[in-house]
Amino acid sequence: MEKLLKEKRYIDTGEGLRKLLVLRPEKQSGKVPGILWIHGGGYMLGMAEMVYFSAGKTLAEKFGAVVLSADYRLAGEAPYPAALHDCYAALVYMRDHAEELGIDPEKLIVGGESAGGGLAASVCLYARDRKEVNVAFQLPLYPMLDADDTASSRDNHGRVWNTRRNHWGWQNYLKDLYGTENIPAYASAAKAQDLSGMPPCYTFVSEGEPFYAETLAYVQKLKEAGIPASADVYPGNVHAFDLLMPWTRQSREAKQRLCDVYASYFVYI
């Protein structure tokens, strides 16, 4: 396991200064992948420091990647597109400071959990369309992608996250766009009709949680667009089970599978 250096920076997003946390291997040798890891919280809660118990930190410790965590504006401070703009600014910062951070600019990754996973997919869409940053891989874990009810988010009473909380998060994030036909794909990546040119994707999700259907639908749409994508499904209805119950066999299995997929793209090549 790599010992990590932790650093706090402030970046100009063009819409104000935002905090950015950087995790770097203490003994870095050569250029390594750079990972923008985006925290969850239903677009309403959370903080950049959540990276310290995230899958992003796991990849930094195990493989020596450099991980950046953006303290994006929550919906209570500013609704869409504030969070998207802040996270994209962090991605651009990672690209622009790749040399300083020892990052391979051809191996930029965007990932996150829950709403952070939804933002990860949106950032990848935004980056694809702007053609300023080439994202090599995406890791949107059990992502919050669809502002409309799905087969699994409708009438869901799962633990941690459920239908009521899901509506609360989307209503606050989208404001006047909520419930309309005008929700852009950059806000709700499930709305994207064309996923060609997106980076390869890996994710996992539990079968009884709200985001089960939208996660699998996103992976299927990527595949139909010719993008390598896969998802592992685990039993249960606990959203973010890997973070909340890391001691369980299932969480350990999910963590190992994530590491195996990451290694297949960025280590065993």
Secondary structure per residue as TSV (DSSP state, phi and psi in degrees):
chain	resnum	aa	ss	phi	psi
A	1	M	-	360.0	132.8
A	2	E	-	-75.6	138.0
A	3	K	-	-83.6	132.8
A	4	L	E	-105.6	141.9
A	5	L	E	-91.9	139.0
A	6	K	E	-117.4	130.9
A	7	E	E	-137.2	144.2
A	8	K	E	-111.1	129.5
A	9	R	E	-127.6	167.6
A	10	Y	E	-128.0	129.3
A	11	I	E	-118.1	149.4
A	12	D	E	-88.9	112.4
A	13	T	-	-85.9	-4.9
A	14	G	S	90.7	-12.4
A	15	E	S	-128.0	22.8
A	16	G	S	123.4	169.7
A	17	L	E	-84.1	137.9
A	18	R	E	-131.6	146.3
A	19	K	E	-72.7	142.8
A	20	L	E	-135.3	123.0
A	21	L	E	-95.4	138.9
A	22	V	E	-123.0	125.9
A	23	L	E	-110.2	123.0
A	24	R	E	-130.8	145.2
A	25	P	E	-64.7	137.4
A	26	E	T	-62.8	-37.0
A	27	K	T	-116.9	81.0
A	28	Q	-	-89.6	131.0
A	29	S	-	-124.8	112.5
A	30	G	S	77.0	-179.0
A	31	K	-	-84.7	140.3
A	32	V	E	-127.0	164.8
A	33	P	E	-60.5	149.0
A	34	G	E	-112.1	133.1
A	35	I	E	-121.1	120.7
A	36	L	E	-87.9	113.1
A	37	W	E	-108.9	125.3
A	38	I	E	-110.4	125.0
A	39	H	-	-73.0	157.6
A	40	G	-	-93.6	-169.3
A	41	G	S	131.8	21.1
A	42	G	T	64.7	25.0
A	43	Y	T	68.1	-2.4
A	44	M	T	-114.8	-22.6
A	45	L	S	-129.6	172.7
A	46	G	-	103.6	172.5
A	47	M	-	-157.0	162.4
A	48	A	G	-58.8	-32.1
A	49	E	G	-64.4	-12.3
A	50	M	G	-63.2	-15.1
A	51	V	G	-60.1	-25.0
A	52	Y	G	-68.6	-16.3
A	53	F	G	-126.1	31.1
A	54	S	S	-100.5	170.5
A	55	A	H	-65.2	-27.9
A	56	G	H	-60.4	-44.6
A	57	K	H	-64.1	-36.7
A	58	T	H	-57.2	-45.4
A	59	L	H	-67.2	-35.0
A	60	A	H	-65.7	-44.0
A	61	E	H	-69.3	-41.3
A	62	K	H	-79.6	-36.0
A	63	F	H	-118.5	-3.7
A	64	G	-	77.1	22.4
A	65	A	-	-72.9	156.9
A	66	V	E	-93.8	127.8
A	67	V	E	-119.2	132.9
A	68	L	E	-115.7	137.5
A	69	S	E	-125.4	119.4
A	70	A	E	-90.2	135.3
A	71	D	-	-90.8	72.6
A	72	Y	-	-72.5	159.0
A	73	R	-	-69.7	128.1
A	74	L	-	-79.5	161.5
A	75	A	T	-61.7	-28.7
A	76	G	T	-66.8	-25.3
A	77	E	T	-88.6	-43.9
A	78	A	-	-160.2	126.3
A	79	P	-	-75.5	-175.9
A	80	Y	T	-50.9	136.0
A	81	P	T	-102.5	23.8
A	82	A	H	-57.0	-49.8
A	83	A	H	-61.7	-41.7
A	84	L	H	-60.6	-46.3
A	85	H	H	-64.1	-40.1
A	86	D	H	-65.4	-43.0
A	87	C	H	-69.8	-37.9
A	88	Y	H	-66.3	-38.2
A	89	A	H	-60.5	-37.1
A	90	A	H	-66.5	-37.6
A	91	L	H	-63.9	-45.2
A	92	V	H	-62.0	-39.9
A	93	Y	H	-60.9	-43.3
A	94	M	H	-60.8	-42.5
A	95	R	H	-63.9	-47.2
A	96	D	H	-68.3	-25.6
A	97	H	T	-109.2	21.3
A	98	A	H	-59.3	-43.4
A	99	E	H	-62.1	-48.0
A	100	E	H	-61.7	-39.5
A	101	L	H	-85.9	-3.6
A	102	G	T	72.6	31.8
A	103	I	E	-99.4	139.0
A	104	D	E	-77.4	114.8
A	105	P	E	-66.1	-12.3
A	106	E	E	-89.1	-0.8
A	107	K	E	-129.0	58.2
A	108	L	E	-95.2	129.7
A	109	I	E	-122.4	143.6
A	110	V	E	-124.8	127.5
A	111	G	E	-149.5	175.5
A	112	G	E	170.5	168.8
A	113	E	E	-107.1	139.0
A	114	S	T	60.9	-120.7
A	115	A	H	-60.3	-30.8
A	116	G	H	-64.9	-33.1
A	117	G	H	-69.0	-39.8
A	118	G	H	-62.1	-43.1
A	119	L	H	-65.8	-35.6
A	120	A	H	-60.0	-46.0
A	121	A	H	-63.4	-41.8
A	122	S	H	-65.4	-40.7
A	123	V	H	-62.0	-40.0
A	124	C	H	-64.6	-40.8
A	125	L	H	-61.7	-46.2
A	126	Y	H	-62.6	-43.5
A	127	A	H	-66.2	-40.5
A	128	R	H	-59.3	-44.3
A	129	D	H	-76.0	-33.6
A	130	R	H	-79.7	-22.8
A	131	K	T	59.6	35.5
A	132	E	S	-105.1	-31.1
A	133	V	S	-131.8	131.7
A	134	N	-	-95.4	111.4
A	135	V	-	-90.0	127.1
A	136	A	-	-85.9	-26.5
A	137	F	E	-160.6	152.2
A	138	Q	E	-128.5	142.5
A	139	L	E	-130.8	68.0
A	140	P	E	-84.3	93.6
A	141	L	E	-79.6	131.9
A	142	Y	S	29.6	63.2
A	143	P	-	-78.8	148.0
A	144	M	-	-89.7	91.8
A	145	L	-	-109.9	-28.8
A	146	D	-	-116.6	116.3
A	147	A	S	-73.3	-13.9
A	148	D	S	-96.3	155.6
A	149	D	-	-63.9	141.5
A	150	T	-	-117.8	179.7
A	151	A	T	-59.3	-29.4
A	152	S	T	-101.0	-20.6
A	153	S	T	-90.9	-15.6
A	154	R	T	-80.4	130.7
A	155	D	T	54.2	42.2
A	156	N	-	-97.9	131.1
A	157	H	-	-119.8	29.5
A	158	G	-	-63.3	163.0
A	159	R	B	-75.9	144.8
A	160	V	S	81.0	-54.9
A	161	W	-	-132.8	142.8
A	162	N	-	-152.6	-174.5
A	163	T	H	-59.3	-46.5
A	164	R	H	-61.3	-46.0
A	165	R	H	-69.0	-33.6
A	166	N	H	-64.9	-43.7
A	167	H	H	-61.9	-41.7
A	168	W	H	-58.1	-46.8
A	169	G	H	-63.5	-48.5
A	170	W	H	-67.1	-39.3
A	171	Q	H	-59.9	-42.4
A	172	N	H	-74.2	-34.2
A	173	Y	H	-72.4	-41.3
A	174	L	H	-92.7	-22.0
A	175	K	G	52.3	-120.9
A	176	D	G	-67.7	-15.9
A	177	L	G	-77.6	-21.0
A	178	Y	T	-61.1	132.2
A	179	G	T	79.8	3.4
A	180	T	S	-100.8	176.4
A	181	E	S	-93.6	10.1
A	182	N	-	-107.2	17.0
A	183	I	-	-73.2	119.4
A	184	P	-	-76.4	156.5
A	185	A	T	-64.7	-27.1
A	186	Y	T	-68.0	-20.0
A	187	A	T	-92.0	-39.5
A	188	S	-	-134.9	95.7
A	189	A	G	-60.7	-19.7
A	190	A	G	-62.9	-19.2
A	191	K	G	-78.6	-13.8
A	192	A	-	-63.7	127.9
A	193	Q	S	-89.6	-30.5
A	194	D	-	-119.7	111.0
A	195	L	-	-106.1	13.5
A	196	S	T	-63.7	145.3
A	197	G	T	81.3	1.8
A	198	M	-	-78.0	157.6
A	199	P	-	-74.1	156.7
A	200	P	-	-54.5	157.0
A	201	C	E	-139.8	142.6
A	202	Y	E	-135.2	143.0
A	203	T	E	-153.4	170.2
A	204	F	E	-145.5	161.5
A	205	V	E	-160.5	155.1
A	206	S	E	-93.8	148.3
A	207	E	T	-71.9	-20.2
A	208	G	T	-104.7	5.6
A	209	E	S	-92.6	165.2
A	210	P	T	-59.0	-33.6
A	211	F	T	-90.3	8.8
A	212	Y	H	-57.3	-54.1
A	213	A	H	-66.1	-44.3
A	214	E	H	-70.1	-30.2
A	215	T	H	-64.2	-49.5
A	216	L	H	-68.2	-34.5
A	217	A	H	-65.0	-39.8
A	218	Y	H	-63.9	-45.3
A	219	V	H	-62.1	-41.5
A	220	Q	H	-64.1	-40.8
A	221	K	H	-66.1	-35.8
A	222	L	H	-63.3	-45.6
A	223	K	H	-60.4	-42.9
A	224	E	H	-63.4	-25.2
A	225	A	T	-88.0	4.0
A	226	G	T	83.5	16.6
A	227	I	-	-96.5	128.6
A	228	P	-	-60.1	123.3
A	229	A	E	-153.9	144.1
A	230	S	E	-151.4	157.2
A	231	A	E	-141.1	138.8
A	232	D	E	-103.3	139.5
A	233	V	E	-115.1	133.2
A	234	Y	E	-119.2	148.7
A	235	P	S	-69.7	157.1
A	236	G	S	113.2	171.9
A	237	N	S	-127.5	25.0
A	238	V	B	-95.3	110.5
A	239	H	T	-66.3	137.5
A	240	A	T	60.0	40.3
A	241	F	H	-60.1	-31.8
A	242	D	H	-67.3	-30.8
A	243	L	H	-83.8	-38.2
A	244	L	H	-85.2	-25.8
A	245	M	-	-134.1	60.5
A	246	P	T	-66.3	-15.0
A	247	W	T	-81.9	-11.6
A	248	T	S	-77.4	157.1
A	249	R	H	-60.5	-39.7
A	250	Q	H	-63.0	-43.1
A	251	S	H	-65.6	-39.8
A	252	R	H	-64.7	-38.7
A	253	E	H	-65.1	-43.2
A	254	A	H	-63.0	-41.3
A	255	K	H	-63.0	-42.9
A	256	Q	H	-66.7	-40.5
A	257	R	H	-62.8	-42.4
A	258	L	H	-58.6	-46.0
A	259	C	H	-64.2	-38.4
A	260	D	H	-64.1	-43.7
A	261	V	H	-65.4	-45.3
A	262	Y	H	-57.3	-46.1
A	263	A	H	-62.6	-36.5
A	264	S	H	-64.8	-26.3
A	265	Y	H	-94.7	-34.5
A	266	F	H	-123.1	-1.1
A	267	V	T	-122.4	-53.2
A	268	Y	-	-88.0	58.4
A	269	I	-	-132.7	360.0
